[in-house]
Structures are given as structure tokens and as C-alpha cells.
Amino acid sequence: MALGNRYKTAPGAGTLAALILVLVFGSPWYGDWAQDNTDPNTAGGWWLRLLAWPAWSFDTDDSLRDVIVGDLKAILLVVLTFVFLYLLPGSQLARARGTVSQFLAGWAAYIFAGAFAALLATLFLTNPSLLGAFNAAGSGAGYGFFVGWIVGLASLGGWRGTR
């Protein structure tokens, strides 16, 4: 069994894209830059701020529980992206590599991952509420909808392989 393969799988490629999105755009440095240098009243500024949604941080001003929950949301986003990319049959059942079904499966996986990551992370907040969980899931799904096409493109280039 070879450790390296010259072909990437659709779930692996999509998860790598999600990891890069979370590490780069969820970082405190990018979040601070987006807050200071973008205008939320423009489409570009709104989208650049949206990219920072799965924010992770090591802020000492927040309670330890809130820091862990914020980081948990980012971790769950990546893990659930892999799970949904693996479970969604579009990329595995596509007849040819690079079909539209792979793109849509990757995009949908990121929407589901964003919604479920936010929902699950909200349950661990200091004062969780059902309304807060629903609002968080809606914002996670919105993030996945507007950013998930990047994961869809990454999974589009993935090889579905046979075992």
C-alpha cells in the first residue's frame, strides 16, 4: 500500500480546501483585518467579513468556555465537511470525474457542515438556547452557501476512485 497517491479523492480535496479556508480566513489576524479594512455596506466587504465566520482564537479576554466553543466550531466545520463529502453520493456515483454532481455535492456538504457545526457548538455555550442554536445554524448555512462553492470546486477536481 502506497502512502502517497498522485490522485486526490473528492472528500480529501474538499476537506483540504475547508481546512485552508478555516485556517487562513478564520484566523484572528484575518478577522481583525476584515473588521478594520472592509465596509460591511458593500458586497465585497460583506463577503470578506463572511469569510471570517469560522473564527478561531486564543483571546485571553473571553472565558475559556467561549474560546473552546469558537475553536470547536472551526474544528467541527472541517470534520463535518469530510463526513458529508464522504456520505453525499453525488461525487461517488458520478459516471465521470469532474461532473456537476461532484461540484454540487461539495457545495452542499459545506452548507450542511456549516449549519451543523454552528448548531452543535452553540449547545456548549455558557447560556445555550434553542433560538440561539437556530440562529447559529442559519448563519452557518449562510456561510456555507456563499463560501461552499470553493469546496465544491476543490472536490470537483478530486478523483472518485474505485476499491
Secondary structure, DSSP 8 states (H G I E B T S, - for coil): --S--SS-BHHHHHHHHHHHHHHHHTSHHHHHHHHHH--TTSHHHHHHHHTTTT-----SSS-HHHHHHHHHHHHHHHHHHHHHHHH-HHHHH-SSTT-HHHHHHHHHHHHHHHHHHHHHHHTTSSS--HHHHHHHHHHHHHHHHHHHHHHHHHHHTSB----
